[in-house]
Amino acid sequence: MIAHISTPADEPKTVARILAEIMERKVSPFPPGGPKAWMAWSANSDTEIETTARAIRRPLSF
């Protein structure tokens, strides 16, 4: 089974490195996700977790 998960983070590269360490594999940039997107892979390559920069929410002004 292949699983793909996308998650926002304040520090995408750091989060991806930690996830890759937990899954005993590697981390790499993920250009399709944007300039700050990173992908963590599992040891058997069945799971990949994409980490992107969290969006900044601004209050609505009327």
N, C-alpha and C positions, 0 to 999 in steps of 0.2 A: 504494500500500500504506500502511495506517495502522499505526503501531506505538505501543504504550503500554507504558511501563516504569515500575515502581515501585522506589524504592530508599530505604533508611534512611540518615540522616546525623545527625551531632551538631549541625550548624548547617544545617537544611533550607533556610532562606531564602537563605543565602550560596551553598550548592551549587546551588540552582535558578537564581540570578542568573548564576553562572559558566556553567552549562550553556546558559542562554538566550543568553548572549553568544557562546559557541562556535557555536551554531546560528543566530546572527544574527536573533533574534526577541525575544520578550517573556516575562516571568514574571508570574504572578498567584497570589493565594491560592487554595487548593483546599479549601474548607470540608468537603466530604464525607470528606476524608482526615484530618480532625481539626484542632484549633486551630493547629498548627504545620506544616500541610501546604502545599506550594507546587508549582505546575505550571510547567514550562518548555516552551515551544512552539518547533518548528522554523520556519524562514522559510516553508516551503510548507504548514505546519500538518499535515503527514503524521505527524510524530513528536511525542509528548508524553511528558515525563518527570516523574513525580510523585515528590516528595521529602518524606518524612515524618520525624518525630523517631525516632531510634533508641531501641528499648526498653531499659530498664535491667534487666539480669539480676541477680537476687538469688540467693545461694546457698540451696539447700534446707536446711531445718532439720528434724531429726527429733526 
